[in-house]
Amino acid sequence: MTTLLGAVVVLIGLALLAFTVWVVVDILKHDNDEFMVIGQNRAIWLVLVIGFTLACGPVSVLFSAYYLVKIRPQLVPVTPAT
């Protein structure tokens, strides 16, 4: 039973790490000018997501989820089409 629990904890940890990496890559994909248009700062978001991941672990999911739900949709229309 403890082996199964350990495997579940590892899988959850890997999923949270993958989620955080996805958010960081998405933040880096956008220029700081795009963030400035909506009144945000890319560096602040990188510090929030990466800093809280290193300091608090799972709590960083809150910042990552907020970025994906509230900030990212505002950035998409600003991004120039290629």
C-alpha positions as CSV (number, residue, x, y, z in Angstrom):
1,M,0.0,0.0,0.0
2,T,2.8,2.5,0.8
3,T,4.4,1.8,-2.6
4,L,1.1,2.7,-4.3
5,L,0.8,5.9,-2.2
6,G,4.4,6.8,-3.0
7,A,3.8,6.3,-6.7
8,V,0.7,8.5,-6.6
9,V,2.6,11.3,-4.8
10,V,5.4,11.1,-7.4
11,L,2.9,11.3,-10.2
12,I,1.1,14.3,-8.7
13,G,4.5,16.0,-8.2
14,L,5.5,15.4,-11.8
15,A,2.1,16.7,-13.0
16,L,2.5,19.9,-11.0
17,L,6.1,20.3,-12.3
18,A,4.9,19.8,-15.9
19,F,2.1,22.3,-15.3
20,T,4.6,24.9,-14.0
21,V,7.0,24.3,-16.9
22,W,4.2,24.8,-19.3
23,V,3.2,28.1,-17.7
24,V,6.9,29.3,-17.6
25,V,7.3,28.5,-21.3
26,D,4.1,30.3,-22.1
27,I,5.2,33.4,-20.2
28,L,8.6,33.4,-22.0
29,K,6.8,33.0,-25.4
30,H,5.3,36.5,-25.0
31,D,7.3,39.7,-25.2
32,N,7.3,42.1,-22.2
33,D,5.6,44.7,-24.5
34,E,2.6,42.4,-24.8
35,F,2.4,42.3,-21.0
36,M,2.7,46.0,-20.8
37,V,-0.2,46.6,-23.1
38,I,-2.5,44.8,-20.5
39,G,-0.8,46.5,-17.5
40,Q,1.3,43.5,-16.4
41,N,5.0,42.8,-16.2
42,R,6.5,39.5,-17.6
43,A,9.4,39.5,-15.1
44,I,6.9,39.7,-12.2
45,W,5.0,36.7,-13.4
46,L,8.2,34.7,-13.9
47,V,9.3,35.5,-10.4
48,L,5.9,34.6,-9.0
49,V,5.6,31.3,-10.8
50,I,9.3,30.2,-10.5
51,G,9.8,31.7,-7.0
52,F,6.8,30.1,-5.5
53,T,7.6,26.8,-7.1
54,L,11.0,26.8,-5.5
55,A,9.8,28.2,-2.1
56,C,6.3,26.7,-1.7
57,G,5.9,23.9,-4.2
58,P,2.3,23.1,-4.8
59,V,1.1,26.6,-3.8
60,S,2.6,27.9,-7.0
61,V,-0.2,26.1,-8.9
62,L,-2.5,28.9,-7.7
63,F,-0.3,31.5,-9.5
64,S,0.0,29.3,-12.5
65,A,-3.7,28.7,-12.7
66,Y,-4.5,32.5,-12.3
67,Y,-2.0,33.3,-15.1
68,L,-3.7,30.8,-17.4
69,V,-7.2,31.8,-16.6
70,K,-6.9,35.6,-16.3
71,I,-3.7,36.9,-17.9
72,R,-3.1,34.5,-20.8
73,P,-6.4,35.2,-22.5
74,Q,-5.7,38.9,-22.6
75,L,-2.3,38.3,-24.2
76,V,-3.5,36.2,-27.1
77,P,-5.2,39.0,-29.0
78,V,-2.2,41.2,-28.6
79,T,0.3,38.7,-30.0
80,P,1.0,39.5,-33.7
81,A,0.0,36.9,-36.2
82,T,2.9,35.1,-37.9
